[in-house]
Every structure is written in structure tokens, then in C-alpha cells.
Amino acid sequence: MTKNVIDEMTDLLLDLNRYCFEKHIDLQIENAIDEKSTIKKTKKGGRLYVKIVIGEYDDNVFMNRLAKFLMRIKTTP
């Protein structure tokens, strides 16, 4: 059975939240209707910050970008 995009996006965000909590990475997730969905990763004072802005929850392209970002952040030291 195939999950729909919203369920997959939710799973990815939960996984990212868990990972950031375990690694002490500051995570901010914003719901911003009528804005473009974005992912920003910055480093300030030796701390890593991740900010996710979600414009649409059923955006398949953004969901794929989020999945790739999650994979990269988990595998990059």
C-alpha cells in the first residue's frame, strides 16, 4: 500500500525532528501558506540550525528534497 504525500512528509518531519533532538541540532518548522517551501541549514557559534518552511504539505517535489536533505544530514559528519 502506497502512502500519500502528506503522510510521507509527516514521517520525514518526525524523523528529522528525532534526529535533530538526538544530535542537539536546533530545528524550526514553519507552516507558511502562500510561500515557497524551503530548507535552510546554518551554523552559528559552532551550533547547527535547521529551518524548514512548508508552503504546501502535498508538494511531492519538496517532499523529495526533504528526504534527500535528511539523508545528507544523517551521513555528513
C-alpha positions in Angstrom: 0.0 0.0 0.0 1.4 3.4 -1.0 1.3 6.3 1.4 0.1 9.6 0.2 2.5 12.6 0.0 1.2 14.2 3.2 1.8 11.0 5.2 5.3 10.7 3.8 6.0 14.3 4.5 4.8 13.9 8.1 7.0 10.8 8.5 10.1 12.7 7.2 9.5 15.6 9.5 9.1 13.3 12.5 12.3 11.5 11.6 14.1 14.8 11.1 12.8 16.0 14.5 14.0 12.9 16.2 17.4 13.1 14.6 17.8 16.8 15.5 16.8 16.2 19.1 19.3 13.3 19.5 22.1 15.4 17.9 21.2 18.7 19.7 20.5 20.5 16.4 18.2 23.4 16.7 15.2 22.7 14.4 12.5 25.2 13.4 9.5 24.2 11.3 7.2 26.8 10.0 3.9 26.5 8.1 3.7 29.4 5.7 0.8 29.2 3.3 1.4 31.1 0.0 5.2 30.9 0.5 7.7 28.7 -1.3 8.8 25.6 0.7 12.5 25.9 1.8 15.2 24.1 3.8 18.0 26.2 5.3 20.9 24.8 7.3 23.2 27.3 9.0 26.0 27.2 11.6 26.3 29.9 14.2 28.8 29.8 17.1 29.6 26.2 16.5 25.9 25.1 16.6 23.9 23.8 13.7 20.5 25.3 12.9 17.9 23.9 10.5 14.8 25.8 9.4 12.1 24.2 7.3 9.3 26.4 5.8 6.4 24.4 4.4 4.2 26.1 1.9 2.2 23.1 0.8 2.0 19.7 2.5 1.1 17.8 -0.7 4.2 19.1 -2.6 5.9 15.9 -4.0 8.9 17.8 -5.2 9.6 19.4 -1.8 9.0 16.0 -0.1 11.8 14.5 -2.3 14.1 17.4 -1.4 13.3 16.9 2.3 14.1 13.2 2.0 17.5 14.0 0.3 18.3 16.6 2.9 17.5 14.2 5.8 19.8 11.6 4.2 22.6 14.1 3.7 22.4 15.5 7.3 22.4 12.0 8.7 25.5 10.9 6.7 27.6 14.1 6.8 29.8 14.4 9.9 
